[in-house]
């Protein structure tokens, strides 16, 4: 499959205009002082459905033919893509079915149900959920709109990169959460398509970082999906990955991995210093900077990708309570 280009992303930007928020990018004085360079926060967690995923889902749904819309759509999700797809499908009066594993937090399930989508809980991993998606496509004729490995999804996520360069034209570095690679690939294609010298670095958790393991192996590999504060970054990239693996390999300048304690520190900083509520995946760029894993020679943009965190968990983290992986998984 050919990579998504700046032209595709600009077309997506026109297609979803008025359907998604143009989120703000603001200067963080506390993080700028910490890094010794201007640090900007791209507040994508303020998107309508609480994450960047609405961009890709809106573009993919809007690109469907009338016949495809009548069949209904289906996807596997760790939560945020499912919520975004349910929202976009509801807007077009399309039936959506979302398949998820038992690791998806209940608060994310509640929001998807509220939007009228059918939920199916399958197994203990994103890969298990994907098997149910493929069955529904084969047996019931539903149209699969996956969370990342799809050109319309990647192009939609790339519109965030267009906004970043419009808002911080001299950005030297962009830090973006990395999971299956839809966001990272799209943002990198947009940013480097306009500003080739700008570096784009993916950030993920150390526990079960499938894209990082695949990049290290120079091919898609299976990685055990483990409980993590950055639950939205969980899941594999697919052994038959057609698009995002190659784009991340070719476009990302580096990948940073974080411990659970570092991710928790990012969540706490976002709340205490920036007055922002973000989920673990949305905090990884802040966490990487606080952990001293970021070097920049100019303006740096951190993507805060989502806010859909269970608030009981959030309170425990910001209050500094000890939080083990086992407790989080429970």
C-alpha positions in Angstrom: 0.0 0.0 0.0 1.4 3.4 -1.0 2.3 5.8 1.9 -0.1 8.6 2.8 1.2 11.9 1.4 0.8 15.5 2.3 -1.7 15.8 -0.6 -3.9 13.0 0.9 -3.8 14.8 4.3 -4.8 18.1 2.9 -7.7 16.5 1.1 -8.7 14.9 4.5 -8.5 18.3 6.1 -11.1 19.7 3.7 -13.3 16.6 4.0 -13.6 16.8 7.8 -13.7 20.6 8.2 -16.6 21.4 10.6 -16.7 17.9 11.9 -13.7 18.1 14.2 -12.2 20.8 16.5 -9.2 22.8 15.5 -7.5 22.3 18.8 -5.3 25.0 20.4 -1.5 24.8 20.8 -0.3 26.7 23.9 3.1 27.6 25.4 4.0 25.7 28.6 6.1 28.0 30.8 6.9 25.2 33.3 8.1 22.7 30.6 9.9 25.4 28.6 11.9 26.1 31.7 12.6 22.4 32.3 13.8 21.9 28.7 15.6 25.2 28.1 13.6 25.8 24.9 10.1 26.8 24.1 7.7 23.9 24.7 4.1 24.0 23.3 1.2 21.7 24.1 -1.1 20.6 21.3 -4.3 20.2 23.3 -5.8 17.4 21.2 -7.3 15.8 24.3 -9.9 18.6 24.0 -11.2 17.1 20.8 -15.0 16.4 20.8 -14.7 12.7 21.7 -11.7 13.3 24.0 -9.0 12.1 21.7 -7.4 12.6 18.3 -9.1 9.5 17.0 -12.1 11.5 15.7 -10.0 12.9 12.9 -9.3 9.6 11.3 -12.7 8.1 12.0 -14.5 11.2 10.5 -12.4 11.1 7.4 -12.8 7.3 6.9 -16.6 7.4 7.4 -17.0 10.4 5.1 -15.1 8.6 2.4 -17.4 5.6 2.4 -19.8 4.9 -0.6 -23.6 4.9 0.1 -23.5 1.1 -0.3 -20.8 0.7 2.3 -22.6 3.0 4.7 -25.7 0.8 4.4 -23.7 -2.3 5.4 -22.4 -0.7 8.7 -18.9 -0.4 10.0 -16.8 -2.4 12.5 -13.5 -2.0 14.2 -11.3 -3.3 17.0 -10.3 -0.7 19.5 -8.7 0.0 22.9 -11.4 2.5 23.4 -10.7 5.9 21.8 -11.0 4.8 18.2 -14.3 3.0 19.1 -15.7 6.1 20.6 -14.6 8.2 17.7 -16.0 5.7 15.1 -19.3 5.5 17.0 -19.6 9.3 17.0 -18.8 9.6 13.3 -21.2 6.7 12.4 -24.0 8.3 14.5 -23.5 11.6 12.6 -24.0 9.7 9.3 -26.8 7.5 10.6 -24.6 4.4 10.2 -24.6 1.3 12.5 -21.2 0.7 14.2 -20.0 -2.4 16.0 -16.9 -2.0 18.2 -14.9 -5.1 19.3 -12.7 -4.8 22.3 -10.7 -6.9 24.8 -11.3 -7.2 28.5 -8.4 -4.8 29.1 -10.4 -1.8 28.0 -11.5 0.4 30.9 -15.2 0.5 31.8 -15.4 4.3 31.4 -14.5 4.0 27.7 -17.1 1.2 27.2 -19.8 3.5 28.7 -19.1 6.3 26.3 -19.3 4.0 23.3 -22.6 2.6 24.4 -23.9 6.1 24.9 -23.3 6.8 21.3 -25.4 3.9 20.2 -22.7 1.4 18.9 -22.9 -2.3 19.6 -20.0 -3.5 21.8 -18.5 -7.0 21.7 -15.9 -7.9 24.4 -13.6 -10.6 23.0 -10.5 -12.1 24.7 -7.6 -10.4 26.4 -5.9 -8.5 23.6 -6.5 -6.3 20.6 -5.5 -9.3 18.4 -8.4 -11.3 19.9 -10.8 -8.5 19.2 -9.5 -8.2 15.7 -10.4 -11.8 15.0 -14.1 -11.1 15.8 -13.9 -8.0 13.5 -12.7 -10.2 10.6 -15.5 -12.7 11.3 -18.1 -10.0 11.1 -16.6 -8.7 7.8 -16.7 -12.2 6.3 -20.0 -13.4 7.6 -22.1 -10.3 7.9 -20.6 -8.0 5.3 -19.6 -5.2 7.7 -17.1 -2.6 6.5 -13.9 -2.7 8.6 -12.4 0.7 9.5 -9.4 -0.3 11.6 -7.9 2.0 14.3 -4.6 2.8 12.4 -3.6 0.7 9.4 -5.9 2.3 6.8 -5.0 5.2 4.5 -8.1 7.3 5.3 -7.5 6.9 9.0 -3.8 7.9 8.7 -4.7 10.9 6.5 -7.3 12.0 9.0 -4.8 11.8 11.9 -2.3 13.7 9.8 -4.5 16.8 9.8 -3.3 17.3 13.4 0.2 17.6 11.9 -1.0 20.3 9.5 -2.3 22.3 12.5 0.9 21.9 14.4 3.0 23.4 11.7 0.5 26.2 11.1 0.5 27.0 14.8 4.3 26.6 15.5 5.9 27.1 12.1 9.5 26.9 13.4 9.0 23.7 15.4 12.3 21.8 15.7 10.8 18.7 17.3 7.4 17.1 17.7 6.7 14.4 20.3 3.8 12.2 19.4 2.3 9.1 21.2 3.0 5.9 19.4 0.9 2.7 19.3 -0.2 1.2 16.0 1.3 4.2 14.3 -1.7 5.9 12.7 -1.2 9.1 14.6 2.6 9.1 14.4 2.7 8.2 10.7 0.1 10.8 9.8 1.6 13.6 11.9 5.1 12.8 10.6 3.9 12.8 6.9 2.3 16.2 7.4 5.0 17.8 9.4 7.9 16.6 7.3 5.9 17.3 4.1 5.9 21.0 5.0 9.0 21.2 7.2 11.5 18.4 6.4 14.0 19.5 9.0 11.5 19.1 11.9 12.2 15.9 13.8 9.2 13.7 14.8 9.7 11.3 17.7 7.3 8.6 18.8 6.7 8.0 22.5 5.3 4.8 24.0 5.2 2.7 27.2 7.9 0.1 27.9 5.3 -2.5 28.6 4.2 -4.1 25.3 5.3 -1.4 22.9 4.5 -3.3 19.6 5.6 -0.7 17.1 9.0 -0.3 18.8 9.6 -4.0 18.9 8.6 -4.3 15.3 10.9 -1.4 14.2 13.8 -3.1 16.1 13.1 -6.4 14.3 12.6 -4.6 11.0 9.3 -6.4 10.5 5.9 -6.6 12.3 6.1 -8.9 15.3 3.8 -10.1 18.0 4.1 -8.5 21.5 2.2 -9.6 24.6 -0.3 -7.0 25.5 0.1 -6.0 29.2 -1.8 -3.7 31.6 -0.4 -0.2 31.5 -1.4 3.3 32.5 -1.1 4.1 28.8 -3.9 1.6 27.9 -4.7 3.4 24.7 -1.2 2.5 23.4 -1.8 -1.2 23.9 -2.2 -3.8 21.2 -0.3 -5.1 18.3 0.4 -3.5 14.9 -0.8 -6.6 12.9 1.6 -9.1 11.3 0.1 -8.2 7.9 0.5 -4.4 8.6 0.4 -2.7 5.2 1.0 0.9 5.9 1.9 2.3 9.3 4.9 0.1 10.0 6.7 1.3 6.8 5.7 4.9 7.3 6.9 4.9 11.0 10.1 3.2 9.9 10.8 5.8 7.2 9.5 9.0 8.9 10.1 8.8 12.6 13.5 10.0 13.9 13.4 8.1 17.1 11.2 6.2 19.6 11.2 6.8 23.4 9.9 4.2 25.9 8.7 5.1 29.4 8.2 3.3 32.7 4.8 3.3 34.4 6.2 5.7 37.1 7.3 8.1 34.4 3.9 8.0 32.7 2.2 8.7 36.1 4.5 11.7 36.6 3.4 13.0 33.2 -0.3 12.7 34.3 0.4 14.5 37.5 2.3 17.3 35.9 -0.4 17.9 33.3 -2.9 18.3 36.1 -0.8 20.2 38.7 1.1 22.5 36.4 -0.9 22.7 33.2 -4.4 22.3 34.7 -5.2 19.6 32.1 -6.7 16.2 32.7 -5.1 13.6 30.3 -5.0 9.8 30.2 -1.8 7.9 30.3 -1.4 7.8 26.5 -2.1 11.5 26.4 0.7 12.2 29.0 3.6 10.3 27.4 5.1 13.3 25.6 5.2 15.3 28.8 6.5 12.3 30.7 9.3 11.8 28.2 10.4 15.4 28.7 10.2 15.2 32.5 12.2 12.0 32.5 15.1 13.7 30.7 14.7 11.6 27.5 14.2 14.6 25.2 16.8 16.8 23.6 15.8 19.8 21.4 17.6 22.6 19.8 14.5 24.7 19.2 10.7 24.9 19.7 9.2 21.6 20.8 5.6 20.5 20.4 4.1 17.8 22.7 0.9 16.1 21.5 -1.6 15.6 24.3 -3.6 13.0 22.5 -6.5 12.1 24.8 -8.3 12.7 28.1 -10.5 9.6 28.5 -9.1 8.3 31.8 -11.1 6.8 34.6 -11.4 9.6 37.2 -10.9 7.3 40.2 -7.6 6.2 38.7 -6.7 9.8 37.9 -7.3 10.9 41.5 -5.1 8.2 42.8 -2.3 9.2 40.5 -2.4 12.9 41.1 -2.6 12.3 44.9 0.6 10.3 44.7 -0.9 7.1 45.9 1.2 4.0 45.2 -0.2 2.3 42.1 1.0 -1.1 41.0 0.4 -2.6 37.6 -1.7 -5.3 39.3 -3.9 -2.7 40.9 -4.4 -0.9 37.6 -5.2 -4.1 35.8 -7.9 -4.9 38.4 
